[in-house]
Every structure is written in structure tokens, then in C-alpha cells.
Amino acid sequence: MSRSAACCVLIRDGQQHCYVDVWACLRRELIWGPDEFEAWLVAGGEADEEPEDLCGVAVVDFDTKVLAWGEVDSLPRRRAWLLYSQLLQHAWPGFSLSEIASSDLQRVVCDLLDLPFDPEDDEEWDDRPEDVQAAASDFLPGMWEDDDGDEDDDDEEDDQDEPPFSEDNQGAWVTIVDETGEVSQRGMVELSEDVLSGKGSVLAELIALQPVDLPAEKFVTEGLLFDQQQRRMVYWGQGGEKLVRKLQTGWPDWTVETLLDGYLQQCQASGQAGVPMSDAEVLGGFLPGLLSNKRLDMANLLGAMGGSLKKSAIKATGCLTFVLALPILLVAVFTGLWEEAGYALLGLVVIVVIGFKVIEAKVKSKIQNVLGSSDDAMQEQRPPVAGPMDEAERRKRMDQMLKACQLPTLAEAEPYFDDVQQMLLGLDD
């Protein structure tokens, strides 16, 4: 079975050395600096072959002091990328840093290792909605109503209960400044293909959407400003230069600009202050991943997920026990047979607990059987992570980096730590 791996190439004295690490999280390994990153790679030995499934690429040229790197799983917000880049530059003093787009990872590896490269193999699958209506239908309440005003029964009711730009309904924010200077806000799950390519009357379709309130930054995944007065648009988000080029091609008569941190500028164009995220809040979204000292492999991921599922299963079992016990209690109330009801309840609890343990053991056994065949292959000589293995030392070093970059401390960022990341990375033990 093909396993996701990062390919790392170190260049020193003109010689290339290629290393591969399965389930690597490069942003975690790189943050401790060039010496510890190199030591971590060398400990596992050089790779015999290129990985079939790339999750990341890092190229470190010690001769020219250049670090170029990229991952498929990038940080979800551009603000997070900016703060991480600030920390990374501090950790790699004297190095020139550059980002490799996820769509270019395979090409970079093939160029470095003199391997044949098929452009079709490197095409990034883009699953953006085709048009404005599709992009808005999963985002705005009431979009699934038919001509009679009835909601489509095939769609999940839960989706209709989440207001746009909320915790469970985040999306793209579009601001439109019309020719009279009037400003309005729109929202959708993502910028759709017809918006990017400027197809037909897409701007009119955007204007026809239900208006939304100006969103808080933490609920926005990307933003786009249309200024009809100046025929200018400004994009910001994870789409980066590739998406900007697509906008420039699709809107040739417009000036297309990009901003690394565009939320405040879009708020300014809207004439409102907005609700920007603090640096501590942004840091809280990715620092748990940097602090983790555990290898990210399938067994650990499934184990963490299993722990979460077990908690849910215990709650569900408690509810089931209560439902089953309710008739016994009602009988006791009307008959007065409390002693007999007590024995019955005790027997019910014992049966439920035994049943839960039997099912838990069977599930664990099946997971171990699935992973057992690959456990030996997953063992590597390389340490689980680069940098210090001791958790206290990792925290101390990270705090030093944050202070050196004049960013909030760990204590200030911890209230915003992502619960899911902490669970998966073992920081909530």
C-alpha cells in the first residue's frame, strides 16, 4: 500500500542527498532550524527510491543558503502562514526562504532527481463549485427552496440551521462596491469557477445573492473585493499566485491585486472595523502541531480518533442505559417493588457494561489486524520528530522563538489551541 511521505533533498558541497520520511509534517520538523532538521534526516539514512505519494517537499541548499519547501496540507489561513513564516525565518537565519506550491511538488522532485515528469500527474484536482448558485447553495440558508417555497427533502436539515460565517459554516467573503459607491457583502462556501474565470454575467449573479453581514475573520477562508468604480479586484487567501493568475486571465479588463493579509483592507473598503483575529488566536490554530513530539502515523491517528469515538460511545451507552432503565423505574413507582427493581437495574448495568467491553475489544482487534501487517514497515531509525524530544524543552524553545519574533507567548496562545489538533497529536494527555 502506498504511504504518504515527504521527500527532502539536502545539497552540500554540490552533492545532493535525498531522504524520505513517511507521514512527515515538514512545518513541524523545519521549525527547529537547519542543524536539527539535517540531524533528524540523516539519522534515518538516505532514501532508496522516490515516494509514490508526496505529502511534502523540502530542498535545503547549504551552499547557497536557500530553503524551498511546500506541503499538500498547508495551513488553512494566510495569516497563519505569515506568522509561521516569521518563526521559520528566525529559525533559519541567513537562509532565503521560498514556498513550493502544492501543485509543483512532483515537478520539483523530478527535476532534482533527474526523473521523468508527466505534467498530467501533477495536475491539482480543484473541486471548487462550478457556479455561483452551487457555491452559495451549501452556504446560505434557504438556497435549496424550490419554486413552491418548500425545502428539498434530500438535503440535510442541519446545513440549513447554520447561519453564514459561523463556527460550522465558514466560507469565502465577497465585497462588492458598485458604480455609485454603495457597498454590499456576499458569501459562499468557496469562490466558484465562474467567478474566477469571469464567465457571463457572474457579477450580476453575485449581486443577486442574499446579502450577508460583514463576517469575523475567523470564519473567513478567503476574500475577494470587487470595486466596480475602479474596475479593480483584490484577492486574499490560500489560493495564492495561481488563483490570482486565473483571475487576471478571466478578467482582462480589470486590475487584479493580491494581499497577504487582506481582511483588514477589505473591512476598510467596506467602511467597517470588522472582527479581526488576534495573533494569539491565529497561533493557537497551528502551535499544537509544532509542539507535538509524536510520529504522525496511521496507528496513532486511528488511536486518537478511537479515543474520541470511545468517549462518544460511552455517552451514547449511558443514554441507552437510561432508556432501558426507565420502564423498570416506572414499574417500581406504580407497584412499590423497589427491591426487585434494584436487582433488575443492577443486572441491566452489568449486561450493558459487558456488551460495551466485548464490542470495544472486537473493534480494537480489527484495527490491530488491519495495521499489524504494516507495523514493521512503519518502524524507522529516524526519531519521531526533529528538535528536542522532551516536551518541556520543546515548549521552552518555542517560547523563546515567539518572544524573539515579538509574538504572543505560549501562555497567551494556549487558550486558543485547537482541540482536534491536541487530540490527534497527543497534547491533551
Sequence and secondary structure as in RCSB ss.txt:
>XXXX:A:sequence
MSRSAACCVLIRDGQQHCYVDVWACLRRELIWGPDEFEAWLVAGGEADEEPEDLCGVAVVDFDTKVLAWGEVDSL
PRRRAWLLYSQLLQHAWPGFSLSEIASSDLQRVVCDLLDLPFDPEDDEEWDDRPEDVQAAASDFLPGMWEDDDGD
EDDDDEEDDQDEPPFSEDNQGAWVTIVDETGEVSQRGMVELSEDVLSGKGSVLAELIALQPVDLPAEKFVTEGLL
FDQQQRRMVYWGQGGEKLVRKLQTGWPDWTVETLLDGYLQQCQASGQAGVPMSDAEVLGGFLPGLLSNKRLDMAN
LLGAMGGSLKKSAIKATGCLTFVLALPILLVAVFTGLWEEAGYALLGLVVIVVIGFKVIEAKVKSKIQNVLGSSD
DAMQEQRPPVAGPMDEAERRKRMDQMLKACQLPTLAEAEPYFDDVQQMLLGLDD
>XXXX:A:secstr
   EEEEEEEEETTEEEEEEEET  HHHHHTT HHHHHHHHHHT   SS  SEEEEEEEEETTTTEEEEEESS  
SSHHHHHHHHHHHHHHSTT EEEE  GGGHHHHHHHHHT    GGGG       SSHHHHHHTTSTTTTB TTS 
B TTS HHHHHS SSBTTB EEEEEEE TTS EEEEEESS  HHHHHT TTHHHHHHHS      BGGGEEEEEE
EETTTTEEEEEETTHHHHHHHHHHH TTSEEEE SS HHHHHHHHT   B   HHHHHHTTHHHHH  S   HHH
HHHHHHHHHHHHHHHHHHHHHHHHHHHHHHHHHHH  HHHHHHHHHHHHHHHHHHHHHHHHHHHHHHHHHHHHHH
HHH  SS SSSS  SHHHHHHHHHHHHHHTT   HHHHGGG  HHHHHHTTTT 
